[in-house]
Amino acid sequence: MTSQFLKYCLALALMLYMPLILQSCRQARKPNSKHSDTYLKQRVEQIYDSVFGFYNKLDSMDRAGVSYPDDMEWPQFDRLYCSEDWNRQLDAMSAVEEQNEGTYFYDLSYWLGGTSFDTLSYTGVEVIDQTGDTATVSFVLCNGGMRLPMLLNMTYERGDWYIDEMTSNWNNTTDYDHITWKHAMRRFAETNGAERE
């Protein structure tokens, strides 16, 4: 009789609390919440609008033959838009570069998808997955005529979404290198600059 009574109580509790549990799950992904796909897509667009806006301004200055001001501040995009763990790996990688003169991580930029830049843009921002405080977003980075598929692993920390990993040519559909950047930074630091992948 005791186990039958416990089963009855459990079933009753589930029936009473299930609507509240379901309502709370629905509210966690409201379209206006920071954990919605809509907000996450807007956040990635905000990040790349900022990065590309800066570099496109430089490109316009170059085309017009205007020199950069001596006191021009270069934004620290990694600090602004990447996770704390990304920045720890970046600092470790930078320390190896400083300690080993002539040893460089890569001669291209993960923000630009190359060593130089022409008109920068992006297309096709899509949230592939979002679970709790982690998400995966894909898009195509356009640098002049180059189109580079990008995959971002995002993490929610400090009250917003930050890039925790970038993968260039993530689906191997182009001739460009497939690079998982934070992983490569970690490997570079661990091997004192001997390896990247």
N, CA and C atoms as a LAMMPS dump frame, in Angstrom:
ITEM: TIMESTEP
0
ITEM: NUMBER OF ATOMS
591
ITEM: BOX BOUNDS ff ff ff
-5.0000000000000000e+02 5.0000000000000000e+02
-5.0000000000000000e+02 5.0000000000000000e+02
-5.0000000000000000e+02 5.0000000000000000e+02
ITEM: ATOMS id mol type element x y z
1 1 1 N 0.814 -1.183 0
2 1 2 C 0 0 0
3 1 3 C 0.866 1.259 0
4 2 1 N 2.011 1.224 0.656
5 2 2 C 2.876 2.391 0.723
6 2 3 C 3.436 2.741 -0.646
7 3 1 N 3.919 1.767 -1.407
8 3 2 C 4.472 2.06 -2.722
9 3 3 C 3.364 2.529 -3.67
10 4 1 N 2.17 1.995 -3.555
11 4 2 C 1.045 2.438 -4.382
12 4 3 C 0.717 3.896 -4.055
13 5 1 N 0.742 4.242 -2.785
14 5 2 C 0.454 5.617 -2.355
15 5 3 C 1.524 6.582 -2.884
16 6 1 N 2.807 6.177 -2.835
17 6 2 C 3.884 7.015 -3.351
18 6 3 C 3.75 7.235 -4.852
19 7 1 N 3.397 6.179 -5.589
20 7 2 C 3.192 6.316 -7.028
21 7 3 C 2.06 7.296 -7.325
22 8 1 N 0.982 7.196 -6.533
23 8 2 C -0.151 8.103 -6.704
24 8 3 C 0.282 9.55 -6.438
25 9 1 N 1.051 9.771 -5.379
26 9 2 C 1.523 11.125 -5.033
27 9 3 C 2.438 11.68 -6.12
28 10 1 N 3.318 10.845 -6.638
29 10 2 C 4.233 11.269 -7.704
30 10 3 C 3.458 11.647 -8.963
31 11 1 N 2.488 10.817 -9.331
32 11 2 C 1.68 11.107 -10.519
33 11 3 C 0.894 12.401 -10.34
34 12 1 N 0.352 12.605 -9.16
35 12 2 C -0.404 13.828 -8.868
36 12 3 C 0.509 15.052 -8.925
37 13 1 N 1.704 14.943 -8.358
38 13 2 C 2.659 16.062 -8.381
39 13 3 C 3.046 16.405 -9.812
40 14 1 N 3.299 15.388 -10.627
41 14 2 C 3.648 15.636 -12.025
42 14 3 C 2.509 16.318 -12.765
43 15 1 N 1.29 15.87 -12.524
44 15 2 C 0.139 16.482 -13.193
45 15 3 C -0.016 17.942 -12.775
46 16 1 N 0.239 18.248 -11.524
47 16 2 C 0.08 19.616 -11.035
48 16 3 C 1.201 20.54 -11.5
49 17 1 N 2.436 20.025 -11.523
50 17 2 C 3.587 20.883 -11.821
51 17 3 C 4.027 20.874 -13.288
52 18 1 N 3.567 19.914 -14.079
53 18 2 C 3.98 19.841 -15.474
54 18 3 C 3.635 21.118 -16.255
55 19 1 N 2.461 21.683 -16.116
56 19 2 C 2.186 22.936 -16.839
57 19 3 C 3.156 24.055 -16.468
58 20 1 N 3.541 24.139 -15.204
59 20 2 C 4.495 25.174 -14.786
60 20 3 C 5.874 24.927 -15.38
61 21 1 N 6.284 23.667 -15.424
62 21 2 C 7.584 23.32 -16.002
63 21 3 C 7.596 23.656 -17.487
64 22 1 N 6.541 23.279 -18.205
65 22 2 C 6.468 23.561 -19.639
66 22 3 C 6.433 25.061 -19.913
67 23 1 N 5.68 25.803 -19.097
68 23 2 C 5.616 27.26 -19.277
69 23 3 C 6.988 27.884 -19.057
70 24 1 N 7.708 27.422 -18.054
71 24 2 C 9.039 27.983 -17.789
72 24 3 C 10.007 27.662 -18.927
73 25 1 N 9.908 26.486 -19.54
74 25 2 C 10.758 26.137 -20.685
75 25 3 C 10.438 27.034 -21.876
76 26 1 N 9.148 27.301 -22.117
77 26 2 C 8.764 28.173 -23.232
78 26 3 C 9.265 29.592 -23.007
79 27 1 N 9.191 30.076 -21.782
80 27 2 C 9.623 31.437 -21.487
81 27 3 C 11.125 31.598 -21.628
82 28 1 N 11.876 30.533 -21.421
83 28 2 C 13.337 30.617 -21.529
84 28 3 C 13.775 30.949 -22.945
85 29 1 N 12.933 30.678 -23.949
86 29 2 C 13.315 30.937 -25.34
87 29 3 C 12.369 31.934 -25.999
88 30 1 N 11.84 32.888 -25.214
89 30 2 C 10.988 33.923 -25.794
90 30 3 C 11.772 34.674 -26.857
91 31 1 N 11.093 35.121 -27.925
92 31 2 C 11.793 35.811 -29.003
93 31 3 C 12.583 37.035 -28.559
94 32 1 N 12.181 37.697 -27.506
95 32 2 C 12.906 38.893 -27.084
96 32 3 C 13.954 38.6 -26.01
97 33 1 N 14.119 37.348 -25.628
98 33 2 C 15.121 37.022 -24.614
99 33 3 C 16.491 36.86 -25.274
100 34 1 N 17.529 37.013 -24.485
101 34 2 C 18.891 36.866 -25.009
102 34 3 C 19.211 35.419 -25.363
103 35 1 N 18.354 34.497 -24.987
104 35 2 C 18.571 33.089 -25.335
105 35 3 C 17.701 32.652 -26.524
106 36 1 N 17.154 33.6 -27.231
107 36 2 C 16.376 33.255 -28.42
108 36 3 C 17.291 33.212 -29.639
109 37 1 N 16.87 32.466 -30.644
110 37 2 C 17.627 32.408 -31.896
111 37 3 C 17.699 33.785 -32.548
112 38 1 N 16.613 34.551 -32.431
113 38 2 C 16.573 35.897 -33.017
114 38 3 C 17.646 36.784 -32.406
115 39 1 N 17.728 36.791 -31.072
116 39 2 C 18.736 37.629 -30.418
117 39 3 C 20.151 37.149 -30.756
118 40 1 N 20.349 35.857 -30.741
119 40 2 C 21.678 35.291 -31.022
120 40 3 C 22.153 35.686 -32.423
121 41 1 N 21.264 35.611 -33.393
122 41 2 C 21.597 36.024 -34.761
123 41 3 C 21.944 37.515 -34.782
124 42 1 N 21.152 38.327 -34.089
125 42 2 C 21.42 39.767 -34.026
126 42 3 C 22.762 40.048 -33.362
127 43 1 N 23.117 39.281 -32.355
128 43 2 C 24.387 39.471 -31.656
129 43 3 C 25.555 39.198 -32.596
130 44 1 N 25.5 38.108 -33.361
131 44 2 C 26.568 37.802 -34.321
132 44 3 C 26.647 38.915 -35.368
133 45 1 N 25.503 39.372 -35.853
134 45 2 C 25.501 40.475 -36.821
135 45 3 C 26.096 41.743 -36.211
136 46 1 N 25.779 42.022 -34.955
137 46 2 C 26.343 43.193 -34.256
138 46 3 C 27.868 43.09 -34.192
139 47 1 N 28.368 41.923 -33.836
140 47 2 C 29.814 41.713 -33.733
141 47 3 C 30.486 41.974 -35.083
142 48 1 N 29.992 41.319 -36.123
143 48 2 C 30.647 41.45 -37.422
144 48 3 C 30.382 42.794 -38.092
145 49 1 N 29.267 43.442 -37.78
146 49 2 C 29.059 44.816 -38.275
147 49 3 C 30.123 45.735 -37.683
148 50 1 N 30.435 45.546 -36.416
149 50 2 C 31.45 46.36 -35.75
150 50 3 C 32.844 46.102 -36.335
151 51 1 N 33.217 44.827 -36.428
152 51 2 C 34.543 44.461 -36.944
153 51 3 C 34.693 44.915 -38.391
154 52 1 N 33.741 44.549 -39.225
155 52 2 C 33.837 44.88 -40.651
156 52 3 C 33.68 46.377 -40.886
157 53 1 N 32.877 47.043 -40.063
158 53 2 C 32.739 48.498 -40.192
159 53 3 C 34.078 49.192 -40.013
160 54 1 N 34.845 48.738 -39.033
161 54 2 C 36.167 49.329 -38.789
162 54 3 C 37.093 49.092 -39.976
163 55 1 N 37.188 47.844 -40.422
164 55 2 C 38.105 47.525 -41.522
165 55 3 C 37.644 48.122 -42.857
166 56 1 N 36.345 48.201 -43.074
167 56 2 C 35.856 48.825 -44.31
168 56 3 C 36.155 50.325 -44.317
169 57 1 N 36.159 50.941 -43.136
170 57 2 C 36.556 52.354 -43.05
171 57 3 C 38.032 52.501 -43.437
172 58 1 N 38.867 51.594 -42.949
173 58 2 C 40.287 51.623 -43.33
174 58 3 C 40.455 51.412 -44.833
175 59 1 N 39.673 50.488 -45.392
176 59 2 C 39.737 50.227 -46.829
177 59 3 C 39.354 51.489 -47.613
178 60 1 N 38.324 52.189 -47.168
179 60 2 C 37.908 53.437 -47.831
180 60 3 C 39.008 54.483 -47.762
181 61 1 N 39.673 54.574 -46.604
182 61 2 C 40.775 55.527 -46.452
183 61 3 C 41.913 55.168 -47.412
184 62 1 N 42.249 53.884 -47.499
185 62 2 C 43.307 53.429 -48.42
186 62 3 C 42.967 53.795 -49.862
187 63 1 N 41.739 53.52 -50.254
188 63 2 C 41.319 53.798 -51.63
189 63 3 C 41.362 55.287 -51.943
190 64 1 N 41.117 56.108 -50.915
191 64 2 C 41.124 57.558 -51.113
192 64 3 C 42.522 58.15 -50.954
193 65 1 N 43.497 57.288 -50.595
194 65 2 C 44.863 57.765 -50.41
195 65 3 C 45.06 58.549 -49.128
196 66 1 N 44.189 58.304 -48.152
197 66 2 C 44.262 59.002 -46.865
198 66 3 C 45.059 58.153 -45.882
199 67 1 N 46.021 58.769 -45.211
200 67 2 C 46.825 58.06 -44.206
201 67 3 C 46.021 57.889 -42.926
202 68 1 N 46.317 56.798 -42.215
203 68 2 C 45.678 56.586 -40.919
204 68 3 C 46.231 57.604 -39.931
205 69 1 N 45.39 58.152 -39.067
206 69 2 C 45.895 59.086 -38.057
207 69 3 C 46.907 58.405 -37.134
208 70 1 N 47.93 59.133 -36.713
209 70 2 C 48.952 58.573 -35.824
210 70 3 C 48.371 58.082 -34.507
211 71 1 N 47.344 58.77 -34.033
212 71 2 C 46.765 58.42 -32.73
213 71 3 C 45.529 57.522 -32.864
214 72 1 N 45.391 56.871 -34.006
215 72 2 C 44.221 56.031 -34.24
216 72 3 C 44.216 54.842 -33.279
217 73 1 N 43.082 54.62 -32.65
218 73 2 C 42.948 53.489 -31.731
219 73 3 C 42.451 52.276 -32.506
220 74 1 N 43.161 51.177 -32.336
221 74 2 C 42.767 49.926 -32.969
222 74 3 C 41.927 49.131 -31.982
223 75 1 N 40.683 48.849 -32.318
224 75 2 C 39.811 48.112 -31.385
225 75 3 C 40.375 46.744 -31.047
226 76 1 N 40.153 46.345 -29.826
227 76 2 C 40.562 45.016 -29.365
228 76 3 C 39.358 44.083 -29.506
229 77 1 N 39.113 43.654 -30.734
230 77 2 C 37.913 42.871 -31.01
231 77 3 C 37.848 41.588 -30.195
232 78 1 N 38.99 40.943 -29.959
233 78 2 C 38.976 39.718 -29.161
234 78 3 C 38.468 40.004 -27.748
235 79 1 N 38.91 41.086 -27.157
236 79 2 C 38.478 41.445 -25.801
237 79 3 C 37.002 41.837 -25.782
238 80 1 N 36.55 42.482 -26.842
239 80 2 C 35.164 42.943 -26.913
240 80 3 C 34.175 41.811 -27.188
241 81 1 N 34.551 40.867 -28.031
242 81 2 C 33.56 39.936 -28.57
243 81 3 C 33.857 38.459 -28.349
244 82 1 N 34.972 38.129 -27.702
245 82 2 C 35.312 36.718 -27.499
246 82 3 C 35.268 36.35 -26.014
247 83 1 N 35.112 35.073 -25.76
248 83 2 C 34.95 34.567 -24.393
249 83 3 C 36.22 34.752 -23.566
250 84 1 N 36.054 34.603 -22.28
251 84 2 C 37.204 34.696 -21.375
252 84 3 C 38.22 33.597 -21.692
253 85 1 N 37.736 32.385 -21.989
254 85 2 C 38.663 31.295 -22.309
255 85 3 C 39.397 31.576 -23.616
256 86 1 N 38.712 32.1 -24.613
257 86 2 C 39.366 32.49 -25.878
258 86 3 C 40.513 33.445 -25.568
259 87 1 N 40.246 34.447 -24.747
260 87 2 C 41.268 35.454 -24.457
261 87 3 C 42.426 34.892 -23.638
262 88 1 N 42.161 33.895 -22.775
263 88 2 C 43.262 33.224 -22.069
264 88 3 C 44.169 32.516 -23.075
265 89 1 N 43.56 31.835 -24.046
266 89 2 C 44.356 31.137 -25.067
267 89 3 C 45.115 32.138 -25.937
268 90 1 N 44.471 33.251 -26.261
269 90 2 C 45.112 34.301 -27.05
270 90 3 C 46.331 34.85 -26.307
271 91 1 N 46.19 35.096 -25.005
272 91 2 C 47.303 35.613 -24.206
273 91 3 C 48.458 34.611 -24.152
274 92 1 N 48.125 33.322 -23.997
275 92 2 C 49.175 32.286 -23.95
276 92 3 C 49.892 32.195 -25.291
277 93 1 N 49.144 32.26 -26.38
278 93 2 C 49.734 32.212 -27.716
279 93 3 C 50.612 33.433 -27.954
280 94 1 N 50.14 34.609 -27.553
281 94 2 C 50.914 35.841 -27.737
282 94 3 C 52.211 35.814 -26.941
283 95 1 N 52.171 35.218 -25.737
284 95 2 C 53.379 35.104 -24.921
285 95 3 C 54.425 34.245 -25.617
286 96 1 N 53.997 33.166 -26.268
287 96 2 C 54.93 32.307 -27.008
288 96 3 C 55.544 33.092 -28.165
289 97 1 N 54.737 33.863 -28.883
290 97 2 C 55.265 34.68 -29.978
291 97 3 C 56.316 35.669 -29.472
292 98 1 N 56.043 36.289 -28.321
293 98 2 C 56.982 37.271 -27.764
294 98 3 C 58.283 36.607 -27.3
295 99 1 N 58.19 35.414 -26.74
296 99 2 C 59.366 34.722 -26.222
297 99 3 C 60.238 34.125 -27.325
298 100 1 N 59.63 33.846 -28.46
299 100 2 C 60.332 33.168 -29.55
300 100 3 C 60.324 34.054 -30.789
301 101 1 N 61.258 34.945 -30.845
302 101 2 C 61.32 35.88 -31.965
303 101 3 C 61.356 35.115 -33.292
304 102 1 N 60.523 35.527 -34.219
305 102 2 C 60.457 34.869 -35.516
306 102 3 C 59.451 33.733 -35.572
307 103 1 N 58.834 33.375 -34.44
308 103 2 C 57.809 32.339 -34.409
309 103 3 C 56.455 33.032 -34.357
310 104 1 N 55.646 32.79 -35.375
311 104 2 C 54.346 33.45 -35.455
312 104 3 C 53.242 32.421 -35.545
313 105 1 N 52.137 32.765 -34.937
314 105 2 C 50.978 31.868 -34.913
315 105 3 C 50.457 31.627 -36.328
316 106 1 N 49.941 32.632 -36.969
317 106 2 C 49.486 32.576 -38.361
318 106 3 C 49.72 33.951 -38.955
319 107 1 N 49.891 33.999 -40.251
320 107 2 C 50.068 35.294 -40.9
321 107 3 C 48.762 35.778 -41.527
322 108 1 N 47.654 35.235 -41.042
323 108 2 C 46.354 35.701 -41.513
324 108 3 C 45.449 35.932 -40.32
325 109 1 N 44.388 36.663 -40.549
326 109 2 C 43.484 37.05 -39.473
327 109 3 C 42.205 36.233 -39.511
328 110 1 N 41.825 35.705 -38.37
329 110 2 C 40.555 34.974 -38.283
330 110 3 C 39.377 35.92 -38.43
331 111 1 N 39.564 37.192 -38.103
332 111 2 C 38.471 38.159 -38.291
333 111 3 C 38.243 38.457 -39.773
334 112 1 N 39.3 38.447 -40.562
335 112 2 C 39.221 38.836 -41.976
336 112 3 C 39.188 37.648 -42.926
337 113 1 N 39.583 36.486 -42.442
338 113 2 C 39.66 35.325 -43.301
339 113 3 C 40.818 35.386 -44.277
340 114 1 N 41.836 36.172 -43.97
341 114 2 C 42.982 36.282 -44.863
342 114 3 C 44.039 37.206 -44.309
343 115 1 N 45.029 37.496 -45.139
344 115 2 C 46.124 38.374 -44.717
345 115 3 C 45.828 39.83 -45.041
346 116 1 N 44.93 40.05 -45.963
347 116 2 C 44.566 41.415 -46.329
348 116 3 C 43.053 41.478 -46.46
349 117 1 N 42.558 42.662 -46.73
350 117 2 C 41.116 42.771 -46.831
351 117 3 C 40.729 43.731 -47.938
352 118 1 N 39.606 43.392 -48.527
353 118 2 C 38.934 44.239 -49.49
354 118 3 C 37.601 44.559 -48.816
355 119 1 N 36.591 44.851 -49.535
356 119 2 C 35.301 45.129 -48.912
357 119 3 C 34.828 43.877 -48.175
358 120 1 N 34.583 44.03 -46.872
359 120 2 C 34.179 42.911 -46.021
360 120 3 C 32.668 42.918 -45.81
361 121 1 N 32.092 41.736 -45.848
362 121 2 C 30.675 41.586 -45.536
363 121 3 C 30.446 40.131 -45.098
364 122 1 N 29.221 39.823 -44.782
365 122 2 C 28.859 38.453 -44.418
366 122 3 C 27.454 38.192 -44.94
367 123 1 N 27.122 36.932 -45.02
368 123 2 C 25.789 36.556 -45.472
369 123 3 C 25.383 35.252 -44.789
370 124 1 N 24.096 35.014 -44.742
371 124 2 C 23.578 33.718 -44.297
372 124 3 C 23.796 33.374 -42.843
373 125 1 N 23.681 34.343 -41.929
374 125 2 C 23.834 34.024 -40.506
375 125 3 C 22.684 33.104 -40.089
376 126 1 N 23.055 31.941 -39.53
377 126 2 C 22.047 30.947 -39.149
378 126 3 C 22.424 30.305 -37.817
379 127 1 N 21.473 30.272 -36.906
380 127 2 C 21.672 29.575 -35.633
381 127 3 C 21.419 28.092 -35.901
382 128 1 N 22.461 27.292 -35.733
383 128 2 C 22.356 25.848 -35.991
384 128 3 C 21.833 25.131 -34.756
385 129 1 N 22.325 25.567 -33.588
386 129 2 C 21.936 24.92 -32.341
387 129 3 C 22.113 25.913 -31.207
388 130 1 N 21.223 25.833 -30.238
389 130 2 C 21.357 26.646 -29.034
390 130 3 C 20.78 25.852 -27.882
391 131 1 N 21.64 25.531 -26.922
392 131 2 C 21.229 24.77 -25.752
393 131 3 C 21.794 25.444 -24.52
394 132 1 N 20.932 25.975 -23.688
395 132 2 C 21.393 26.644 -22.474
396 132 3 C 22.291 27.816 -22.813
397 133 1 N 23.513 27.767 -22.297
398 133 2 C 24.46 28.87 -22.477
399 133 3 C 25.491 28.607 -23.566
400 134 1 N 25.221 27.671 -24.471
401 134 2 C 26.111 27.432 -25.611
402 134 3 C 25.282 27.415 -26.891
403 135 1 N 25.91 27.847 -27.974
404 135 2 C 25.209 27.886 -29.258
405 135 3 C 26.212 27.728 -30.387
406 136 1 N 25.713 27.337 -31.537
407 136 2 C 26.517 27.213 -32.749
408 136 3 C 25.844 28.027 -33.843
409 137 1 N 26.629 28.882 -34.488
410 137 2 C 26.108 29.77 -35.53
411 137 3 C 27.008 29.654 -36.755
412 138 1 N 26.409 29.612 -37.936
413 138 2 C 27.193 29.58 -39.17
414 138 3 C 26.88 30.825 -40.002
415 139 1 N 27.832 31.183 -40.854
416 139 2 C 27.634 32.274 -41.81
417 139 3 C 28.749 32.185 -42.843
418 140 1 N 28.672 33.02 -43.857
419 140 2 C 29.718 33.083 -44.868
420 140 3 C 30.38 34.451 -44.774
421 141 1 N 31.695 34.438 -44.569
422 141 2 C 32.496 35.655 -44.522
423 141 3 C 32.909 35.991 -45.948
424 142 1 N 32.653 37.218 -46.369
425 142 2 C 32.992 37.662 -47.726
426 142 3 C 34.072 38.738 -47.625
427 143 1 N 35.22 38.465 -48.229
428 143 2 C 36.348 39.397 -48.247
429 143 3 C 36.697 39.608 -49.711
430 144 1 N 36.191 40.715 -50.276
431 144 2 C 36.347 40.913 -51.709
432 144 3 C 35.632 39.79 -52.427
433 145 1 N 36.347 39.036 -53.263
434 145 2 C 35.752 37.924 -53.996
435 145 3 C 35.771 36.611 -53.247
436 146 1 N 36.434 36.549 -52.101
437 146 2 C 36.522 35.309 -51.334
438 146 3 C 35.26 35.099 -50.497
439 147 1 N 34.776 33.875 -50.495
440 147 2 C 33.635 33.508 -49.651
441 147 3 C 34.079 32.343 -48.763
442 148 1 N 34.127 32.579 -47.457
443 148 2 C 34.671 31.601 -46.518
444 148 3 C 33.605 31.18 -45.508
445 149 1 N 33.175 29.901 -45.539
446 149 2 C 32.21 29.426 -44.553
447 149 3 C 32.83 29.479 -43.146
448 150 1 N 32.089 30.051 -42.215
449 150 2 C 32.555 30.177 -40.829
450 150 3 C 31.555 29.506 -39.887
451 151 1 N 32.089 28.931 -38.824
452 151 2 C 31.269 28.343 -37.777
453 151 3 C 31.731 28.946 -36.458
454 152 1 N 30.793 29.467 -35.69
455 152 2 C 31.104 30.053 -34.389
456 152 3 C 30.473 29.211 -33.292
457 153 1 N 31.265 28.859 -32.294
458 153 2 C 30.726 28.308 -31.059
459 153 3 C 30.617 29.496 -30.115
460 154 1 N 29.42 29.759 -29.654
461 154 2 C 29.159 30.911 -28.799
462 154 3 C 28.911 30.437 -27.374
463 155 1 N 29.277 31.295 -26.427
464 155 2 C 28.988 31.002 -25.029
465 155 3 C 28.367 32.232 -24.389
466 156 1 N 27.417 31.993 -23.496
467 156 2 C 26.75 33.083 -22.797
468 156 3 C 27.471 33.305 -21.474
469 157 1 N 28.076 34.464 -21.339
470 157 2 C 28.788 34.827 -20.105
471 157 3 C 28.766 36.349 -19.981
472 158 1 N 28.968 36.858 -18.816
473 158 2 C 29.006 38.305 -18.581
474 158 3 C 27.774 39.017 -19.143
475 159 1 N 26.632 38.312 -19.163
476 159 2 C 25.378 38.934 -19.571
477 159 3 C 25.123 39.009 -21.064
478 160 1 N 25.947 38.331 -21.891
479 160 2 C 25.719 38.352 -23.333
480 160 3 C 26.42 37.16 -23.986
481 161 1 N 26.268 37.046 -25.309
482 161 2 C 26.894 35.978 -26.07
483 161 3 C 28.255 36.428 -26.572
484 162 1 N 29.25 35.539 -26.441
485 162 2 C 30.618 35.808 -26.888
486 162 3 C 31.115 34.626 -27.709
487 163 1 N 32.007 34.908 -28.643
488 163 2 C 32.586 33.854 -29.476
489 163 3 C 33.577 33.056 -28.625
490 164 1 N 33.384 31.745 -28.574
491 164 2 C 34.282 30.883 -27.816
492 164 3 C 35.195 30.077 -28.745
493 165 1 N 34.794 29.918 -29.98
494 165 2 C 35.613 29.227 -30.975
495 165 3 C 35.152 29.661 -32.354
496 166 1 N 36.111 29.815 -33.274
497 166 2 C 35.824 30.113 -34.677
498 166 3 C 36.449 29 -35.506
499 167 1 N 35.698 28.515 -36.468
500 167 2 C 36.243 27.528 -37.393
501 167 3 C 36.079 28.061 -38.805
502 168 1 N 37.203 28.274 -39.489
503 168 2 C 37.191 28.721 -40.878
504 168 3 C 37.019 27.521 -41.786
505 169 1 N 36.25 27.699 -42.85
506 169 2 C 36.005 26.625 -43.817
507 169 3 C 35.559 25.359 -43.085
508 170 1 N 34.635 25.528 -42.167
509 170 2 C 34.22 24.449 -41.274
510 170 3 C 33.645 23.247 -42.008
511 171 1 N 33.06 23.463 -43.175
512 171 2 C 32.462 22.338 -43.886
513 171 3 C 33.31 21.889 -45.084
514 172 1 N 34.554 22.421 -45.15
515 172 2 C 35.512 22.021 -46.196
516 172 3 C 34.942 22.134 -47.615
517 173 1 N 34.188 23.198 -47.866
518 173 2 C 33.599 23.367 -49.202
519 173 3 C 34.426 24.284 -50.095
520 174 1 N 35.521 24.818 -49.575
521 174 2 C 36.369 25.702 -50.371
522 174 3 C 37.804 25.197 -50.339
523 175 1 N 38.662 25.858 -51.082
524 175 2 C 40.08 25.494 -51.092
525 175 3 C 40.848 26.113 -49.935
526 176 1 N 40.193 26.921 -49.108
527 176 2 C 40.873 27.583 -47.993
528 176 3 C 41.125 26.584 -46.864
529 177 1 N 42.092 26.918 -46.029
530 177 2 C 42.439 26.041 -44.907
531 177 3 C 41.268 25.892 -43.937
532 178 1 N 41.133 24.695 -43.413
533 178 2 C 40.176 24.41 -42.335
534 178 3 C 40.935 24.66 -41.03
535 179 1 N 40.565 25.704 -40.306
536 179 2 C 41.289 26.062 -39.076
537 179 3 C 40.286 26.245 -37.941
538 180 1 N 40.531 25.559 -36.848
539 180 2 C 39.769 25.764 -35.613
540 180 3 C 40.661 26.619 -34.723
541 181 1 N 40.337 27.902 -34.622
542 181 2 C 41.286 28.91 -34.147
543 181 3 C 41.68 28.802 -32.68
544 182 1 N 40.73 28.674 -31.756
545 182 2 C 41.12 28.609 -30.337
546 182 3 C 41.904 27.333 -30.073
547 183 1 N 41.465 26.243 -30.678
548 183 2 C 42.203 24.979 -30.548
549 183 3 C 43.638 25.159 -31.061
550 184 1 N 43.784 25.838 -32.197
551 184 2 C 45.123 26.063 -32.767
552 184 3 C 45.965 26.949 -31.852
553 185 1 N 45.342 27.962 -31.232
554 185 2 C 46.079 28.821 -30.283
555 185 3 C 46.579 28.002 -29.1
556 186 1 N 45.689 27.152 -28.572
557 186 2 C 46.059 26.316 -27.418
558 186 3 C 47.227 25.399 -27.789
559 187 1 N 47.135 24.769 -28.953
560 187 2 C 48.191 23.847 -29.388
561 187 3 C 49.513 24.583 -29.588
562 188 1 N 49.445 25.76 -30.172
563 188 2 C 50.623 26.585 -30.401
564 188 3 C 51.312 26.914 -29.07
565 189 1 N 50.514 27.298 -28.067
566 189 2 C 51.083 27.642 -26.752
567 189 3 C 51.646 26.409 -26.059
568 190 1 N 50.941 25.279 -26.123
569 190 2 C 51.377 24.057 -25.453
570 190 3 C 52.689 23.514 -26.029
571 191 1 N 52.9 23.72 -27.318
572 191 2 C 54.099 23.176 -27.966
573 191 3 C 55.163 24.244 -28.176
574 192 1 N 54.999 25.379 -27.514
575 192 2 C 55.956 26.489 -27.617
576 192 3 C 56.196 26.916 -29.068
577 193 1 N 55.097 26.926 -29.829
578 193 2 C 55.154 27.404 -31.207
579 193 3 C 55.485 26.365 -32.25
580 194 1 N 55.661 25.105 -31.837
581 194 2 C 56.044 24.057 -32.798
582 194 3 C 54.863 23.564 -33.629
583 195 1 N 53.657 23.574 -33.043
584 195 2 C 52.485 23.03 -33.741
585 195 3 C 51.301 23.97 -33.578
586 196 1 N 50.366 23.861 -34.541
587 196 2 C 49.141 24.651 -34.465
588 196 3 C 47.901 23.765 -34.381
589 197 1 N 47.939 22.631 -35
590 197 2 C 46.755 21.763 -35.04
591 197 3 C 47.08 20.402 -34.459
